[in-house]
């Protein structure tokens, strides 16, 4: 393609997982509907969960003007649109998968958006070595050989279970006769292997046992839980999880007794490493991950939909970034913004960073050119995007591809917020 544009608008694809928000309560659906020329209209009875807008074959993004798949456009113009670093070192495709996600349940906080939906399954995203193995063995289920570390940036109040509580807290919670049964035989002191075995024992428990244990958790004294590192929140969360699924789902026990419950406010972010256990509960986020859609599910879903519990338990990681104090990913002021309106989230991986640009009315920001490509979504407000001799309307829900070596100017009409996933290629 001669003289390929360096900036162009994209349309995404909205999916319909049952945990998504319903109808117009879903911002993912609202964003998709606002993209001009797609012909999409929101069905009030449908659940809308995620808006994907990368080049991954599941729910692919398209070039808005031509309707061509983004992946096809990139492959036809690799040097111009991907750059040498991505072509030479990252398989000549976007190394990240950007999404906008809506997670909802029936919350007890009035500031939440109410909808009938469920938490995501209790899950991990397998590491690179395991992903390669699973892709060879079951390519229809595990559709790529890549790992999937990810970040999530909250746009609204966002609830999540992620990573592990301190061992001393978990061991104290299980220091009762009925729960002690799940601690592996012969345990003299607690270790990561103790936790691995205990999680497996919970997940394989029969329905009657799980139901009885959830009843026991519901009867734990609030005062004692509060003294134990402020664990009394479990008593209010348990009925919500039971209402979404059932009192026989073991995921609730693993999440409540073993995992961190974290609430992010808008602008806060977290990082989930490969093999990191997590379950998103409610809220709206911008999410970006390494290029993969592999997942192992073991809870918050029907038994028939659960993956191998043994494999799940064996794969669990207890790395430092799964501990409570290390899960949140701080934003830093970015040197890429010419006027100081740009923040950067830097996950400890090489595939991508995420920028957040916040502008008040009539403010402007110039984001410096990068060695790798970027994909940006306007998450609120209205303004103008300029670059490569072009100018675009930039409204809430609009998505743009920005090629390597191309600076992007953003100007707000009535306030503007933009999130952009990009490849820095600083090592090139």
C-alpha positions, 0 to 999 in steps of 0.5 A: 500500500503506497503512502499508508496513513500513519494514524487511522481510526479503528473499530473494535469487536464487542463480545457477550460473555455472561459476566458482562453488564447488560444493555446500556449499562455496559460502557463497552457496548456504548463505546462500540455503538459510538464508533461511526459506520459500524451499524451496531446497536445495543440490545437491551437484553444482551450482556456486553462484556469486552471491547477488543481492538487489537489484531488478535484473531478472536474479536478482531479490530478493523480499519474503520475507513476500509473495513479491512482487518487490522491484522491484514493491514499490518501484514501488508505494511509491516515496516511502516506500521509495525516498525523494525523492532516488532518485525524483527523481534516480536513476530511481526504482529502486535505483541499486546492485546488491548481491551475495554472490559465491563465487570459487574455483579449485584453490588451493595454499594450505591455508587456502583452500576447495578446489573445482573451479571457474574464475576469472572472465573477464578483463573490463571493465565499459563506461562510461556512454556505451559502455553506452548505445550497446551497449544500443541496438545489442544490448539482449539482450546489454547489458541496461541503459544504465548503467555498472558501477563496483564494490567488493568486500569480502573475507570470506575470503582473496581473490585478484584481478588488477586494474589495471595494473602500473607501466609500468617493470615491464611494459616490463622484462618485455617486453624479451625478443625473443619478448615484444618482438614484441607491443610496437607498431611504432615505440615509442620510449618506453612510454605508456598507448597502448603498453600498449593496443596491446600488450594487443590484440596479445596477445589476437589472437595465435593458439593456437600463439603463446600456448602458446609464450609461456606456455612462455617465461614459465614458464622466466623465471628466478625470481631475475630476476623477484624482483629486478624488483619481486617478480614471481616469483609469476607462476611459481606462478600460471601453472600454476593458470591453465593448469589452469583453462583452457588454455595457449592462453588469452591472458588468462593473459599479459595478467593475469600480465605486465600486471596487478596480482596482489592478495590481500585479507584479510577486511575489505579492499576494492578499487574497480574503476572503469568500464572497469577491467580485472580478473579475480577468482580465488578467495575470498568477497566482498560485492560492490556495483556501480552498477545494471548487468550489462554486461560485455566479456570477452576472456580466461579463457573460450572464444574463442566467448564473447569480445567484440570485442577491438578494442572491449575494447582501445579502452575500457581505462582507465589512470586513476590508480585503476587503479594498484596503490597506488590500487586498495584502498579503505580503510574509515573509522570511520563517524559513522552508528554510535552506538557506534563499531562501524560502518565505511564504504567510500566508492567515488568514485561517487555511487550508494552507500556500503557499511557494515560493522557488527562486534559482539561478543557482547551488543554493540549498534549503532544505525545512523542514518537515511539519506535513501536506502534500504539493503539489508543482509546478515548475513554472520556470527553471530546477533542481532536487528534492530530498527526501525520498531517491529519486531524481526527475527531476524538470522541469517547469510544473512538480508537486510533492506531498510531504507527512507529515514528509518529507523534500524536497531538491531543487537544481537548474540547471539553476535557479528554482522557485517552489510554494508549498501549504502546511498544516502546522498543527502548532496547532496540 
